[in-house]
């Protein structure tokens, strides 16, 4: 696990991005520190990914997808993958939600649960900051697809997506959860009930 809290690692990542203006140099730095066998350096590398993920044409989109796929597939620590999801959310805020939605859909059937989980985690970070509310439908589509996933972390990230969206767009998410409670998959029904209870409890505490 991490021996350092997230805040100084976030500050280090931001300082690195300010100091290195060239994307090629930043990529070289990120690749170098990601190769160091320390969780903290890999978290900093993950937090620096956002500027390296352009998707404004097909070639750049393919390279960006591969950058994230390779990074996530080589990350055994949850904190590193969550930092990568945060970077993805920041990249998505720049208008590339549709591109990443396609990637997440493709990865939702990948045998590696780390790749299946990264999409819900990125949407959770995006919606948690109140960004891209118009993309709720895409996030909920991914949540429905993975609601009964065999991996516990994937299900946890789907729950985080639904909770983050529910705090900002409660009625729409409540309708989604109501339909999900009628799903033929037992795991999906259970996740819907747990998320509805979670949101209800958070609402009670706020009153």
Phi and psi in degrees as a GROMACS rama.xvg file:
@    title "Ramachandran Plot"
@    xaxis  label "Phi"
@    yaxis  label "Psi"
@TYPE xy
-82.6084  140.463  UNK-2
-98.5386  -1.35772  UNK-3
-126.117  142.165  UNK-4
-71.081  164.355  UNK-5
-65.9272  -34.3529  UNK-6
-58.3867  -51.0844  UNK-7
-66.2589  -28.536  UNK-8
-68.7219  -39.2316  UNK-9
-63.1162  -42.4092  UNK-10
-62.9243  -39.8212  UNK-11
-64.3726  -41.8446  UNK-12
-63.8371  -42.2681  UNK-13
-65.6907  -39.4527  UNK-14
-64.3798  -39.9208  UNK-15
-63.2511  -42.537  UNK-16
-67.4386  -34.6815  UNK-17
-68.2957  -36.1673  UNK-18
-76.8268  -28.3123  UNK-19
-113.001  98.7873  UNK-20
-80.8988  -29.6478  UNK-21
-78.5203  130.768  UNK-22
-66.0922  -32.9296  UNK-23
-65.575  -43.1573  UNK-24
-67.1287  -39.7725  UNK-25
-62.8459  -41.6269  UNK-26
-60.7222  -41.5675  UNK-27
-63.942  -41.7628  UNK-28
-61.6238  -47.3131  UNK-29
-61.0338  -44.9749  UNK-30
-63.1625  -37.0512  UNK-31
-68.9376  -46.7595  UNK-32
-76.337  -25.2446  UNK-33
-68.4633  -25.4776  UNK-34
-79.9477  -11.7127  UNK-35
-75.7425  133.783  UNK-36
-83.9255  57.9711  UNK-37
-133.137  130.663  UNK-38
-57.0323  -39.3879  UNK-39
-62.735  -41.8559  UNK-40
-68.2682  -34.366  UNK-41
-70.3503  -33.9947  UNK-42
-64.6594  -44.3862  UNK-43
-59.5481  -44.0747  UNK-44
-59.7488  -44.159  UNK-45
-63.1183  -36.9188  UNK-46
-72.1504  -14.0558  UNK-47
-96.2182  4.17621  UNK-48
-71.8246  -31.1741  UNK-49
-51.0051  -47.0389  UNK-50
-67.7271  -12.5566  UNK-51
-96.9697  13.7588  UNK-52
-122.373  54.3368  UNK-53
-70.6806  147.224  UNK-54
-136.222  26.9697  UNK-55
-82.1871  -2.45083  UNK-56
-150.146  169.046  UNK-57
-61.5182  -39.5034  UNK-58
-67.334  -45.4624  UNK-59
-65.044  -38.9658  UNK-60
-59.4071  -45.8149  UNK-61
-61.6848  -41.6042  UNK-62
-66.2307  -39.2054  UNK-63
-66.2325  -42.5582  UNK-64
-59.099  -43.7569  UNK-65
-68.115  -35.1116  UNK-66
-58.7777  -47.7066  UNK-67
-68.9983  -44.07  UNK-68
-57.0992  -47.562  UNK-69
-65.1623  -40.842  UNK-70
-65.7666  -47.4285  UNK-71
-66.4563  -42.1888  UNK-72
-65.9733  -19.4219  UNK-73
-101.054  5.38152  UNK-74
-106.276  111.57  UNK-75
-87.4216  -18.2296  UNK-76
-92.8457  129.058  UNK-77
-59.5859  -38.8362  UNK-78
-59.8168  -34.7133  UNK-79
-69.3508  -43.7255  UNK-80
-67.3459  -35.58  UNK-81
-68.7452  -35.4291  UNK-82
-65.4508  -39.2297  UNK-83
-64.0174  -38.6334  UNK-84
-63.9298  -37.3679  UNK-85
-64.006  -41.9056  UNK-86
-63.6638  -40.7028  UNK-87
-60.113  -42.3227  UNK-88
-61.6779  -40.33  UNK-89
-66.836  -36.0683  UNK-90
-66.4716  -40.2279  UNK-91
-64.5435  -31.7196  UNK-92
-61.8528  -22.5253  UNK-93
-81.521  7.16474  UNK-94
104.672  14.757  UNK-95
-108.482  26.958  UNK-96
-60.7006  -41.5181  UNK-97
-62.7943  -41.4686  UNK-98
-60.7959  -48.1146  UNK-99
-71.3233  -29.1014  UNK-100
-60.9863  -39.1329  UNK-101
-65.0001  -40.5005  UNK-102
-63.5248  -45.5752  UNK-103
-63.7016  -36.9773  UNK-104
-63.7532  -43.5844  UNK-105
-63.5154  -41.0041  UNK-106
-76.891  -14.1588  UNK-107
-65.6476  -15.9612  UNK-108
-111.076  12.413  UNK-109
-70.5892  142.654  UNK-110
-65.2924  -19.4434  UNK-111
-85.3571  114.25  UNK-112
-62.8672  -24.069  UNK-113
-63.8424  -36.4843  UNK-114
-75.2857  -36.5535  UNK-115
-63.5396  -32.8227  UNK-116
-80.2936  -23.166  UNK-117
-67.5224  -32.9948  UNK-118
-64.2083  -54.5781  UNK-119
-57.3976  -38.2586  UNK-120
-64.2862  -40.2113  UNK-121
-67.5873  -42.54  UNK-122
-64.2354  -36.97  UNK-123
-61.726  -43.4314  UNK-124
-65.9295  -39.4445  UNK-125
-64.3934  -52.1625  UNK-126
-70.9455  -29.8438  UNK-127
-62.4031  -27.7785  UNK-128
-94.0222  6.77727  UNK-129
74.8774  20.3293  UNK-130
-95.1203  152.481  UNK-131
50.3431  49.946  UNK-132
-61.04  -24.2971  UNK-133
-70.1396  -10.0256  UNK-134
-100.319  17.9445  UNK-135
-58.4405  -40.2991  UNK-136
-57.8064  -44.1845  UNK-137
-62.9714  -41.7818  UNK-138
-63.6536  -41.7939  UNK-139
-69.4641  -33.6107  UNK-140
-59.4376  -44.9119  UNK-141
-65.4623  -40.3738  UNK-142
-61.1473  -43.2071  UNK-143
-62.6134  -41.0855  UNK-144
-63.3673  -35.757  UNK-145
-106.322  7.13952  UNK-146
-63.6954  -22.7785  UNK-147
-115.078  26.5757  UNK-148
-60.3335  148.68  UNK-149
-71.9983  -19.2162  UNK-150
-93.7605  132.798  UNK-151
-64.3359  -38.1379  UNK-152
-69.9044  -36.0391  UNK-153
-60.8535  -47.083  UNK-154
-62.3311  -37.8955  UNK-155
-63.3488  -40.9573  UNK-156
-68.9911  -35.4079  UNK-157
-63.2103  -42.7403  UNK-158
-61.0528  -38.5714  UNK-159
-64.996  -40.4252  UNK-160
-59.0095  -49.239  UNK-161
-66.2189  -38.8745  UNK-162
-66.3871  -44.1655  UNK-163
-62.6744  -43.1404  UNK-164
-67.2531  -38.7419  UNK-165
-65.4302  -30.3815  UNK-166
-69.7544  -25.5862  UNK-167
-102.189  -34.3244  UNK-168
-132.221  61.3377  UNK-169
-53.0981  -52.2534  UNK-170
-59.5176  -43.3301  UNK-171
-64.9724  -41.6506  UNK-172
-70.6125  -35.7988  UNK-173
-61.4062  -40.8365  UNK-174
-64.6974  -40.7471  UNK-175
-61.8643  -45.9673  UNK-176
-64.6453  -35.7629  UNK-177
-61.3866  -43.0801  UNK-178
-69.1533  -37.5727  UNK-179
-66.9333  -27.5279  UNK-180
-68.0715  -13.9529  UNK-181
-100.108  5.62006  UNK-182
-64.456  148.782  UNK-183
-72.1375  -16.1528  UNK-184
-89.3426  125.281  UNK-185
-60.4998  -41.7987  UNK-186
-62.5053  -37.5754  UNK-187
-66.2221  -42.1143  UNK-188
-62.5547  -41.2247  UNK-189
-64.6487  -43.747  UNK-190
-63.3312  -39.5614  UNK-191
-61.8852  -44.3899  UNK-192
-65.7818  -42.3716  UNK-193
-63.7624  -41.4598  UNK-194
-69.0934  -41.0902  UNK-195
-61.3466  -41.4645  UNK-196
-64.7723  -41.0432  UNK-197
-61.7677  -46.7763  UNK-198
-67.0523  -37.7181  UNK-199
-63.8364  -41.7873  UNK-200
-64.7571  -39.1794  UNK-201
-67.2304  -37.3549  UNK-202
-64.3299  -39.8691  UNK-203
-63.1019  -38.8897  UNK-204
-68.4976  -25.0171  UNK-205
-84.5079  -6.3337  UNK-206
